[in-house]
Amino acid sequence: MQFPTISWTTPKDDNKLYGLKVESVADLENLKGYYALDLSFARINQEIKGYLSSFDYEKFSQIRYVKNPGLSFPCSELQIDWAEFENTEFSGASAKNIKVDNCHTCPPIRVDCESLVIHNCIPADVEVVRDENVNLVNRFTIWCAEKKYHINYFKSNWYRLKIAGNPKMKYYEGLLMRDGYNGQAKTENYKNIESVKLHGPNYNLEFTKNMELGEPNCAFSGYTPLVLMSVIQNKIDQALKLQEEKFESKSANFESKISDLESKIIDLEVKNTNLEFKISPLPVQSYEFENIFHKINEDELKSVISKLRRVLISDRQLMAVDIREYILRK
């Protein structure tokens, strides 16, 4: 089962299929040209959930593909050909083709479809309860409503998962169906399936129809879904990738700041060089101070001051006040 390729951009006049990633109620006002809707954000937006629970079905009549529709989107009321669930919770849906990947399932799982693919999923209630067999029925059984569709195609890598009621199908691919923790599914579980491809050990069943046995991809525990380890590893890889992206972002930010600091340091060095050039001492020339200053002896100074003060001071000592007064008068 090959899902169509969706271009999550504004529709253009070509042969591509375009999808809208819904982030607000306003996004749903104009759906002209759109084939698909991504409602991943709607599951945490109460306004969108309220709008979807009471919207005009005619307005959504051209939508054929939905991603993560959730319980608020009435797939059963529309003609949905493709329903995709990824990195979310899954408890069932009504669509012609359903694909579930990397999800937590919330039992009971109820579907109405022609083809169903479930990969890399684990049940949300993984705790062990006293009544283990009843718990297994809820966790590992898919109930097919068959109101609009009849299931013909099933593919999964989930240990123990089985379809209730042994419906007539054209193709089944997955691990061995199980009954309880230790019981192997009876041959009758496969008798209504035209072509069966099983993955896993202990092929102690007799089949009269087209049967292909494959090698198991990894070891498994009788108490744990086979895919549990791959799901955990996938989550670890996603977490590491997120941390790596954050580190790269911070590293790029630091490098940018370092580059800015280096640029500022260069500017400061240039300014410092210019400043040093401005304050560098000018070359000192040799001057003959005798040509600049007139030397005056004490007798001459006394004579000049005496003339200024009109007093004769030859018989007394020259006072500092006399010198200061002489200079001020000059």
Buried (B, 14 or more C-beta within 10 A) or exposed (E): BEBBEBBEEEBEEEEBBBBBBBEEBEBBEEBEEBBBBBBBBBBEBEEBBEBBEEBEEEEBEEBBBBBBBBBBBBBEEBEBBBBBBBBBBBBBBBBBBBBBBBBBBBBBBBBBBBBBBBBBBBBBBEEEEEEEEEBBBBBBBBBBBBEBBEBBBBBBBBBBBBBEEBBEBEBBBBBBBBBEEEEBBEEEBBEEBEBBBBBBEEEEBEBEEEBEEEEBEEEBEEEEBBBBBBBEEBEEEEEEEEEEEEEEEEEEEEEEEEEEEEEEEEEEEEEEEEEEEEEEEEEEEEEEEEEEEEEEEEEEBBBBBBEEEEEEBEEEEBEEEBEEBBEEEE
